[in-house]
Structure formats: structure tokens, C-alpha cells
């Protein structure tokens, strides 16, 4: 988009000021104020966007709590998109945690009590007979590239919230990848809730009913997906915060029919794969050489295992069955192995079940469970990944045992928030005599090394990759988002690792560089889509970079020309 685009706009007066897409507030020029009937509706002074941002940040900083700041920014978003996105773009590191994790979780948990106006699209189980009609009413005459949907069963850190809009996720796509906010849609799929606090809350705005399960749930979700496929076949459908029983299942059901993406399953796996690719670059080894323990086998842990396994297959040419043997998954029953039996082994993890004959010499506890420490002693892992939300699970004994047998232990405590990390980075550094290669799920300060230098801890943040994955799929109009496209994005992210130039630097780029990083990821994804024949565009691979930059939306004010037949 040019720095000063021209828009032909049909709105005037109060209707224009009430439209967040086109509202400029005090930045309307004198000519625009006369043309659009605004001279009596605005104070005299004409402000630049820079001045508006300064006023907004001053107002924001006067708020006393993070939730108050979240509410302020939400109000700003409802008034003026350009100002909202420009403000946050200038203060990414400070403000992303306010509009997204962790503050957004508090906002969603209080959604019914903070509710002021509707946003996005609400599709309720009880109204499914009119689902298509309701969808079209909201999307009429709109071009939509991205749809973020959630049934709000597994909001990070707070679980089942019944009705929780996914607008924060679509905002991240705009901020970090350049998705046009007018072409995004947030959808809440209200199938009830099992949260008793919500069911007993007289102000709860969602459907006060126990959560629908089974065939009825699947029929409702399918009606929604088929409507998306029918009217927006080239859109990206992003599944957000679905529960462990549905997240992977729905992804597998629809991934060959439409471009679908689940950040909890694929995004976490993709950014972890990029981080591990960086780490093996530092150690001068290969993905297929690693012995990988994943502690916590829920949606995130299983997603990581599958993405890393697919990365090994694609990168090193190993077959799937052999690649599966590189993984040791541990859940609440200990190491996942045959002896646990079908009642303790979910279908989703069957690829990674260890055979019993490997463990005849290993001490199990009274329940027949093999602990993390015993697995570390037995296999001498090169990689230890935590997705368990069990603070301190990577004990000093575990970490020191690991460090005995490998030169550079790769340790990724990824659980969020930081108080639930499996090990503190400084402890891991101390217990490995400064040899550990680290990445965490939340930001941490640098670690002090034995030589007095500092080691920069990478933040293994999904936002370094998922906006780019989505933008690349949208840009190339991909029919599906394939594993090879995700791997291409992860490889590009890994290639940007500061550690490849300086082993004492971070395994991933700074979060402040996320917009530039996601552009590179998007380019790699679109190039891969074209190469494998999955794209629906008539331009070539060498044109991708130019097309990506053209497609990116930037938060700048254009020049408005009044046109009764223009945009609304």
C-alpha cells in the first residue's frame, strides 16, 4: 500500500466518525472536513498521526491496571483502526501483552461483566438453523481473507470460558503480518460451557447450558466450516482455543478440504521446530540425530512432536516410523509406553508409544510409571521440551543428569505463564555450567554465564511464525495449508536466528522484529505453495516478495474523496 493512498468514501458526518475503518478523528484535513460535513463536529486543530499516537499513549499510561489498559485499547480499536494499529506497532513489546496474552485472558474471563458492544460474529448452537443466514448478514459485500473461530473451551491459563471472541488473534495477524483488518472476521462458536461460575452468573452473555459434545457438536461445527468453504474458499480458517478432545481431531478432519490452521497444535510446533533447527545449527548436528523428550503430551506437546517428526522426515529424509523413534513423550502417567494400556493411552499419541522391551532394566514406581528422571538416565536426551505447566519439573538432578552426557543440552521450558515454567533459565544455565541452549515460552532476562558474559534466552513465541504462515497461505490463495508449507516457514525463521552468527546470542529473533520476521515467513510459505502446485495465483515464485509487500496493510491515513457510490 502506498504511503498516501486515495479512498473514495460514501460516508459523511457522524456515520464517518463512527466507522473505525475510515475515522481519522482530529486528523481529517480542512478539505476533508468540508467535503464530508465534519467542520462542526471536530475541534479546530488538525493533528498528525504522530500527535494522535502521543496523546493516546499518554492516556494509556494514565490507566492504573493492565485490564484497564486492555479496555482502553479495545475502545480505541472500536473508534479508529489506523490509530489503534499505529500506536501498538510503535510499542510492540509493551502493548502486545496488554491486548493478548496474558492480559487478554483476564479480559475474556470477565467478558460478560466488561461487555459494552458486540464484535465479530456470534454463532450459537441453538440458532444453527439460521447459521448460514446469520453468517451472510455479517459478511455481506465483504472480502474476507482470515476467519478466526473459537469455541472458547481452552483459553490459555483459564480453560473453559463459554463465549470468548477471538478478536485479539486477528489483531495480531494485522500487527505482525499486515493482514487488512477489514478483511478479517472473529467468530465465537457458542456451544455452551461447563464452567459453573459462568452458568451461575446472571450477567453471563453466552448460552447458559452445559457444553455440547459428540455428534451434535460435530454437526454444528461442520455447518459453520461448510459455510466458510462455500462463500470464502480462499480464506484461512484459524481454529483457536479448542479443547484437547477437539483441537487435533478437527484439524485432521478439515485440513485436506480447506486452508485451516490451529495455532495451539501447529503454531507451537512450528516455532519450536524453528528454534530446534537453530539449536542444531549451533551444535553442528542434524534433527535426526536428536533424542527428544517432550514433557507434557497435551495439544501443545503432541503438536510439537508431530511438527518435529515431520521436520525430520522432510529435512533429513528419514521415514516416518523411524522418525517417531526419536521421541519420548511423558504425561501424567509417566513415559507413554505399551504397559500403560489402552485406558491410559490416547489415540492421538499412538505414533509415539514406546515398546516395553526397551524398559525392562528401568525402575518404575509403584503404579508402573517411569518418571522423567529415569527416562533421562536411560536415553541421555539431547533435547528436553516442557509443555506440562508443572513449575520446577526439570529439577537440578534431571538437568545435571542430562548435562553429563551431551555437550550442549537443548532445554526448552515452554509452559506459560512464566510462573509455570519447568525450569528457570538461570538455573538451567548454572546446572549445565553455561552449556545449555535455551528457549522459553515467556520472556526472561539474559542469563549470566560462568565466564561473566550474558546468554540471551530466546522467547519461543508463536507470534514469530503463525501470522506469517497465515499471510503466506492467504497471499498464495492456497487450497490447503500443508505440512511442507509450515516447514518452509519454520526453516526461514530458523535461518534468521542470531545464534547462527553468535552462539551466545538467542536462538530466535527478537520479538520486536516480529513484523519483518513474519514477512520472511510469509514469503517462504507462499513460495512453497507455488512450488508444490497448491497456490491459486497466476504469478511466479520470483514475484512473491513484491506481491507480499503490495498486499500488506499499513496503519496510515489516506486521502479521502467524497463519492456517493464509494466505500462504506
Secondary structure, 3 states (H helix, E strand, C coil): CCCCCEEEECCCHHHHHCCCCCCCHHHCCHHHHHHCCCCCCCCCCCCCHHHHHHHHHHHHHCCCCHHHHHHHHHHHHHHCHHHHHHHHHHCHHHHHHHHCCCHHHHHHHCHHHHCCCCCCEEEEHHHHHHHHHHHHHHHCCCCCCEEEEECCCCECCCECCCCCCCHHHHHHHHHHHCCCHHHEEEEEEECCCCCHHHHCCCCCCCCCCCCCCHHHHHHHHHHHHHHHHHHCCCCEEEEECCCCCCHHHHHHHHCCCCCEEEHHHHHHHHHHHHHHHHHHHHHCCCHHHCCEEEECCCHHHHHHHHHHHHHHHHHHCCCHHHHHCCEEEEECCEECEHHHCCCCCCHHHHHHCECHHHCCCCCCCCCCCCCHHHHHHHHCCCEEEECCCCCCCCCHHHHHHHHHHCCCCEEEECCCCHHHCCCCHHHHHHHCCCCCEEEECCCCCCEECCCCCEECCEECCHHHCHHHHHHHHHHCCCCCCCHHHHHHHHHHHHHCCHHHCCCCCCCCCCHHHHHHHHHHHHHHHHHHHHHCCCCCCCCCHHHHHHHHHHHCCCCCCCEEEECCCCEC
